[in-house]
Amino acid sequence: MISETPSDQGAGAIVGANVREVRQALGWSQVTLGQKTGLRQGYISAIERGERCPSLERLLDLARAFGVAPARLLVVPTGKGGAG
């Protein structure tokens, strides 16, 4: 879990938290998301941990796989769950 307050989070942490939130709301594993996007599970894991910030192209791939607007992955997470 990300311990910083939302205003203290970097872009990578925000995107990662949103990717995890949407993925879990859909009931997908990281492997499933990888299969749908062509991304490696290890890369997805690093995104979710806030260690990697995806490029715009990868962000669009993730949004398309989830069926959400790219902006959904950029908003400060509320912690309430849900896919958008």
C-alpha positions, -999 to 999 in steps of 0.1 A, spaced: 0 0 0 12 35 -8 17 54 24 21 89 12 -8 113 10 -22 117 -25 -6 152 -29 29 136 -20 26 108 -45 46 109 -77 31 102 -111 44 67 -111 28 59 -78 -6 74 -88 -6 55 -121 5 23 -104 -22 25 -77 -49 31 -104 -37 2 -125 -38 -21 -95 -73 -8 -85 -88 -12 -119 -71 -46 -125 -84 -60 -92 -119 -46 -98 -120 -65 -130 -108 -97 -112 -77 -99 -134 -43 -112 -124 -12 -94 -135 -6 -123 -159 -40 -118 -174 -34 -81 -179 0 -89 -195 -18 -112 -219 -42 -85 -229 -16 -58 -233 15 -77 -244 34 -64 -214 54 -87 -191 41 -95 -157 72 -82 -141 68 -48 -158 32 -46 -147 42 -54 -111 68 -26 -112 42 -2 -125 18 -12 -97 46 -7 -71 53 28 -85 88 17 -95 82 22 -132 60 49 -149 46 37 -182 52 57 -214 21 73 -229 19 44 -254 19 18 -226 -6 39 -206 -29 38 -237 -24 1 -240 -34 -4 -204 -65 19 -207 -76 1 -239 -73 -33 -222 -93 -21 -192 -119 -4 -214 -115 29 -196 -104 64 -206 -67 70 -202 -75 98 -177 -89 71 -153 -53 59 -148 -40 94 -140 -64 106 -113 -54 105 -76 -69 73 -63 -97 75 -39 -91 40 -24 -128 31 -29 -122 5 -56 -141 2 -89 -132 2 -125 -142 37 -133 
